[in-house]
Amino acid sequence: MPDRTYKYLDPAALGRLKNLSLAARRVVEGFFAGHHRSPLKGFSIEFAEHREYTPGVDPRHLDWRVLGKRDKLYVKQYEEETSLRCYLLLDKSASMGYRSDAVRLTKLEYASYLAASLGYLMAFQHDAVGLMTFDRQVRDRIPARQGTGHLQVILQHLEKTDPGGETSLAANLHRLAESLKRRALVVVLSDLFDDPEPVVGALKHFRHNRSEVIVIQTLDPAEVEFPFDDVTRIEDVETGREVVSDPQALRKAYLEEFDKFTTTIRAGCDAAQIDFVTARTDEPFDRFLGHYLARRQMAGR
C-alpha cells in the first residue's frame, strides 16, 4: 500500500476488490499475471528492478547482496520477464468534466477512481502499469513499470488531472497505438464522445498490434436517460455550440442518436474482440469494478 493517502485510492474499496485481478486473456504468452518467467527464448534481458520475494518464485533469481543490506529477500526483475504490461488511457477532455445534479462525481473523477484501483491491482500482482491522458492531444505519458513507487507517480498525476479542451479521441488513440512498441493490455477510460466509426477504427489499431483492449465507457446517468423535459436549448460543453428545439422533440432526437452512437461503438468492439462495458457515475465505482472483474474472471475460465 502507498505510504500516504491519495484522493482516488479508497482503502475500503480496495478491500472489497482484493480477491479480484485484471487478468489478460490474450496478451500473455505462457503464464498469466503474477508469474513472471518469460517464455521467450534467445532474447537478451535487461535488469529492471527488485521486488520482494514471494513463495514459489525460482530461488535462482534471489539477489543475495540485497539480503545482506536490507535483511530481506528480494528477487531480480528483468525487462523480458514481465508477463503483462497495462496502459491506462484516460480521457480528460472537457466533456469528462460533466456532472449532473443527481450524482457526486464528474465522469473524470469517476474514471480516475477506476484508473487508481486498476493501477493498484496491477501493482499488487507485480505487473507493469502506465498512464496516458489526453484531450485534443496527448498530455501525460507515464511508461509502464512495476512497483509501489511507480504506482505513487501515477496516483499523483491522477490528482493533478483536470478537464481540458475539446476531444480528438480517434486521432489520439491512433497516436498512442503507434507509440506502443510491445503488445499490452490497454484500458480506455472515456465517454467516447466523438464520431463513433473513427473511434472504433482507432481501437482496432491496438488490436492490430496484438494488444488486448478493454473500453470502459464512463457516462453520467443524465446522458443515458436525458431527463430534461423542460429543456429548450442544449449546449456542447466542448465547442459551445447550441441547439434550440421543442423539449419533447429534443429529448426524442437525443435518445435516438445516443442509442445509434452506442450501438455502433458496441458492435465495432464486439467485431474486433474488444471488451466493451459501460460505467454509470451513479453506481459506486467499486461495485461496478467488482462486478466487471468477477464476470471477466468467470468468462476466462
C-alpha positions as CSV (number, residue, x, y, z in Angstrom):
1,M,0.0,0.0,0.0
2,P,1.4,3.5,-0.8
3,D,2.8,5.4,2.2
4,R,0.3,8.3,2.0
5,T,-3.3,9.0,1.4
6,Y,-4.3,9.6,-2.2
7,K,-7.6,11.1,-3.4
8,Y,-8.5,8.4,-5.8
9,L,-7.3,5.4,-3.8
10,D,-10.0,4.2,-1.5
11,P,-8.8,1.6,1.1
12,A,-12.3,0.4,1.8
13,A,-12.9,-0.2,-1.9
14,L,-9.6,-1.9,-2.4
15,G,-10.5,-4.2,0.5
16,R,-13.6,-5.3,-1.4
17,L,-11.6,-5.8,-4.6
18,K,-8.6,-7.6,-3.1
19,N,-9.5,-11.1,-4.3
20,L,-10.0,-9.9,-7.9
21,S,-7.5,-9.2,-10.6
22,L,-7.3,-7.8,-14.1
23,A,-6.1,-10.9,-15.9
24,A,-5.2,-10.7,-19.5
25,R,-6.8,-13.3,-21.8
26,R,-4.8,-13.0,-25.0
27,V,-1.8,-10.8,-24.3
28,V,0.4,-13.0,-22.2
29,E,2.5,-15.8,-23.7
30,G,2.8,-18.6,-21.2
31,F,1.7,-17.8,-17.6
32,F,-0.7,-15.1,-16.6
33,A,-0.1,-12.1,-14.4
34,G,2.0,-12.8,-11.2
35,H,4.1,-15.5,-12.9
36,H,7.0,-13.5,-14.4
37,R,9.0,-16.2,-16.0
38,S,9.5,-15.2,-19.6
39,P,8.6,-17.9,-22.3
40,L,10.6,-16.0,-24.9
41,K,13.9,-17.8,-25.7
42,G,17.0,-16.3,-27.2
43,F,16.2,-12.7,-26.2
44,S,18.6,-10.5,-24.3
45,I,17.2,-9.4,-21.0
46,E,17.9,-6.3,-19.0
47,F,17.7,-5.8,-15.3
48,A,14.7,-3.6,-14.4
49,E,14.2,-3.5,-10.6
50,H,13.9,-5.5,-7.4
51,R,10.7,-6.8,-5.9
52,E,10.1,-8.6,-2.6
53,Y,10.4,-12.4,-2.7
54,T,7.1,-14.3,-2.6
55,P,6.8,-18.1,-2.1
56,G,7.0,-20.1,-5.4
57,V,9.5,-17.8,-7.1
58,D,12.6,-19.5,-8.5
59,P,15.3,-19.0,-5.9
60,R,17.9,-18.7,-8.6
61,H,16.7,-15.1,-9.1
62,L,17.2,-14.1,-5.5
63,D,19.7,-11.2,-5.0
64,W,21.8,-12.2,-2.0
65,R,23.7,-8.9,-2.0
66,V,20.5,-7.1,-1.2
67,L,19.7,-9.6,1.5
68,G,22.9,-8.6,3.3
69,K,22.0,-4.9,3.1
70,R,18.3,-5.0,3.9
71,D,17.8,-8.3,5.8
72,K,15.0,-9.2,3.4
73,L,14.8,-11.4,0.4
74,Y,14.4,-9.6,-3.0
75,V,14.1,-11.0,-6.5
76,K,15.8,-9.6,-9.5
77,Q,13.2,-8.5,-12.1
78,Y,14.2,-8.4,-15.7
79,E,12.5,-6.5,-18.5
80,E,11.7,-9.6,-20.6
81,E,10.3,-11.4,-17.6
82,T,7.4,-9.0,-17.2
83,S,4.4,-11.1,-18.1
84,L,2.0,-8.2,-18.5
85,R,2.1,-4.5,-19.3
86,C,-1.0,-2.5,-18.8
87,Y,-1.6,1.0,-20.0
88,L,-4.5,3.1,-18.6
89,L,-5.7,5.6,-21.2
90,L,-7.7,8.4,-19.5
91,D,-9.8,10.9,-21.5
92,K,-9.6,14.3,-19.8
93,S,-11.4,16.3,-22.4
94,A,-14.0,18.9,-21.4
95,S,-17.0,16.6,-21.7
96,M,-15.4,14.4,-19.0
97,G,-15.9,17.2,-16.5
98,Y,-19.7,16.9,-16.7
99,R,-21.7,16.1,-13.6
100,S,-25.5,16.2,-13.3
101,D,-27.2,17.2,-10.1
102,A,-28.1,13.6,-9.2
103,V,-24.5,12.4,-8.8
104,R,-21.5,13.2,-6.7
105,L,-18.6,12.7,-9.2
106,T,-17.8,14.1,-12.6
107,K,-17.1,11.5,-15.2
108,L,-13.4,12.3,-15.0
109,E,-13.3,11.8,-11.2
110,Y,-15.2,8.5,-11.6
111,A,-12.8,7.3,-14.3
112,S,-9.8,8.4,-12.1
113,Y,-11.1,6.2,-9.2
114,L,-11.3,3.3,-11.7
115,A,-7.8,4.0,-13.0
116,A,-6.3,4.3,-9.5
117,S,-8.0,1.0,-8.4
118,L,-6.9,-0.8,-11.6
119,G,-3.4,0.5,-11.2
120,Y,-3.3,-0.7,-7.6
121,L,-4.5,-4.2,-8.6
122,M,-1.8,-4.4,-11.3
123,A,0.9,-3.3,-9.0
124,F,-0.3,-5.8,-6.3
125,Q,0.0,-8.6,-8.8
126,H,3.6,-7.5,-9.8
127,D,2.6,-6.3,-13.3
128,A,3.7,-3.1,-15.0
129,V,1.3,-0.3,-15.3
130,G,1.4,3.1,-17.1
131,L,-0.9,6.1,-17.6
132,M,-1.6,8.2,-20.6
133,T,-4.0,11.2,-20.5
134,F,-5.4,13.2,-23.5
135,D,-7.9,15.8,-24.7
136,R,-7.2,17.5,-28.0
137,Q,-3.7,16.0,-27.8
138,V,-1.8,13.6,-25.6
139,R,-0.9,15.3,-22.3
140,D,0.8,12.7,-20.0
141,R,2.8,9.7,-20.9
142,I,3.9,7.7,-17.9
143,P,5.6,4.4,-19.0
144,A,4.5,1.0,-17.8
145,R,6.7,0.0,-14.8
146,Q,6.3,-2.1,-11.7
147,G,6.4,-1.3,-8.0
148,T,4.6,0.7,-5.5
149,G,6.9,3.7,-6.1
150,H,5.8,3.9,-9.7
151,L,2.2,3.4,-8.7
152,Q,2.5,6.6,-6.5
153,V,3.7,8.5,-9.5
154,I,0.5,7.5,-11.3
155,L,-1.7,8.4,-8.4
156,Q,0.0,11.8,-8.1
157,H,-0.7,12.5,-11.8
158,L,-4.3,11.5,-11.4
159,E,-4.8,14.0,-8.6
160,K,-3.5,16.8,-10.9
161,T,-5.6,15.8,-13.9
162,D,-8.4,18.3,-14.7
163,P,-10.8,18.5,-17.6
164,G,-9.1,20.0,-20.7
165,G,-10.3,21.2,-24.1
166,E,-12.1,19.6,-27.0
167,T,-11.7,15.9,-27.6
168,S,-9.7,14.4,-30.5
169,L,-10.3,10.8,-29.4
170,A,-9.7,8.8,-32.6
171,A,-6.6,10.8,-33.5
172,N,-5.1,10.4,-30.0
173,L,-5.9,6.7,-29.8
174,H,-4.1,6.2,-33.2
175,R,-1.0,8.1,-31.8
176,L,-1.0,6.1,-28.6
177,A,-1.3,2.8,-30.5
178,E,1.7,3.8,-32.7
179,S,3.7,4.6,-29.6
180,L,3.3,1.1,-28.0
181,K,6.2,-0.9,-29.3
182,R,5.2,-4.1,-27.5
183,R,1.8,-5.6,-27.1
184,A,0.0,-4.9,-23.9
185,L,-3.3,-4.7,-22.0
186,V,-4.9,-1.4,-22.9
187,V,-7.7,0.1,-20.8
188,V,-9.5,3.1,-22.3
189,L,-11.5,5.2,-19.8
190,S,-13.6,7.7,-21.8
191,D,-17.2,8.8,-22.6
192,L,-16.2,8.1,-26.2
193,F,-17.9,11.3,-27.4
194,D,-16.5,11.5,-30.9
195,D,-17.5,10.2,-34.3
196,P,-18.0,6.5,-33.5
197,E,-16.7,4.9,-36.6
198,P,-13.3,6.6,-36.5
199,V,-13.1,5.8,-32.7
200,V,-13.8,2.1,-33.5
201,G,-11.1,2.2,-36.2
202,A,-8.6,3.6,-33.7
203,L,-9.4,1.0,-31.1
204,K,-8.8,-1.7,-33.8
205,H,-5.3,-0.2,-34.2
206,F,-4.4,-1.6,-30.8
207,R,-5.8,-5.0,-31.8
208,H,-3.8,-4.9,-35.0
209,N,-0.7,-4.6,-32.7
210,R,-2.0,-7.7,-30.9
211,S,-2.8,-5.8,-27.7
212,E,-5.8,-6.7,-25.7
213,V,-8.2,-3.8,-25.3
214,I,-10.8,-3.0,-22.6
215,V,-13.1,0.0,-23.2
216,I,-14.9,1.4,-20.1
217,Q,-17.3,4.0,-21.4
218,T,-17.9,6.3,-18.5
219,L,-21.3,8.1,-18.6
220,D,-23.4,10.3,-16.4
221,P,-26.9,9.0,-15.9
222,A,-28.4,12.2,-17.4
223,E,-26.5,11.4,-20.6
224,V,-28.1,8.0,-20.8
225,E,-31.7,9.0,-19.8
226,F,-31.9,12.7,-20.8
227,P,-34.5,13.5,-18.0
228,F,-34.8,17.2,-19.1
229,D,-38.4,17.6,-20.1
230,D,-38.3,21.4,-19.9
231,V,-35.1,21.9,-21.9
232,T,-35.4,24.1,-25.0
233,R,-31.7,24.7,-25.5
234,I,-28.7,22.4,-25.2
235,E,-25.0,23.4,-25.4
236,D,-22.0,21.4,-26.4
237,V,-19.5,21.8,-23.5
238,E,-16.5,21.4,-25.7
239,T,-17.5,23.6,-28.7
240,G,-20.0,26.0,-27.2
241,R,-22.5,25.3,-30.0
242,E,-26.2,25.5,-29.0
243,V,-29.2,23.6,-30.4
244,V,-32.7,25.1,-29.8
245,S,-35.8,22.8,-30.1
246,D,-39.1,21.8,-28.7
247,P,-38.4,19.9,-25.4
248,Q,-40.1,16.6,-26.3
249,A,-38.7,16.6,-29.8
250,L,-35.2,17.4,-28.5
251,R,-35.4,14.5,-26.0
252,K,-36.6,12.0,-28.6
253,A,-34.0,13.0,-31.1
254,Y,-31.2,12.9,-28.5
255,L,-32.2,9.4,-27.2
256,E,-32.4,8.1,-30.8
257,E,-28.9,9.5,-31.7
258,F,-27.4,8.3,-28.4
259,D,-28.7,4.8,-29.0
260,K,-27.3,4.8,-32.5
261,F,-24.0,6.0,-31.2
262,T,-23.6,3.4,-28.5
263,T,-24.8,0.6,-30.8
264,T,-22.2,1.5,-33.4
265,I,-19.4,1.5,-30.7
266,R,-20.5,-1.8,-29.1
267,A,-20.9,-3.6,-32.5
268,G,-17.5,-2.4,-33.6
269,C,-15.9,-3.5,-30.4
270,D,-17.6,-6.9,-30.5
271,A,-16.4,-7.5,-34.1
272,A,-12.8,-6.7,-33.1
273,Q,-12.9,-8.8,-29.9
274,I,-12.6,-5.7,-27.7
275,D,-14.1,-5.9,-24.3
276,F,-16.7,-3.0,-24.1
277,V,-18.5,-2.1,-20.9
278,T,-20.5,1.0,-19.7
279,A,-19.9,2.5,-16.3
280,R,-22.5,5.0,-15.0
281,T,-21.4,7.5,-12.4
282,D,-24.5,6.9,-10.2
283,E,-23.2,3.4,-9.4
284,P,-20.4,3.1,-6.8
285,F,-17.2,2.7,-8.7
286,D,-16.0,-0.3,-6.6
287,R,-19.3,-2.1,-7.1
288,F,-19.1,-1.6,-10.8
289,L,-15.5,-2.7,-10.9
290,G,-16.0,-5.7,-8.7
291,H,-18.9,-7.0,-10.8
292,Y,-16.9,-6.4,-14.0
293,L,-13.8,-8.1,-12.8
294,A,-15.7,-11.1,-11.4
295,R,-17.5,-11.5,-14.7
296,R,-14.2,-11.3,-16.6
297,Q,-12.6,-13.9,-14.4
298,M,-15.6,-16.3,-14.8
299,A,-15.5,-15.8,-18.6
300,G,-11.8,-16.6,-18.8
301,R,-12.1,-19.9,-17.0
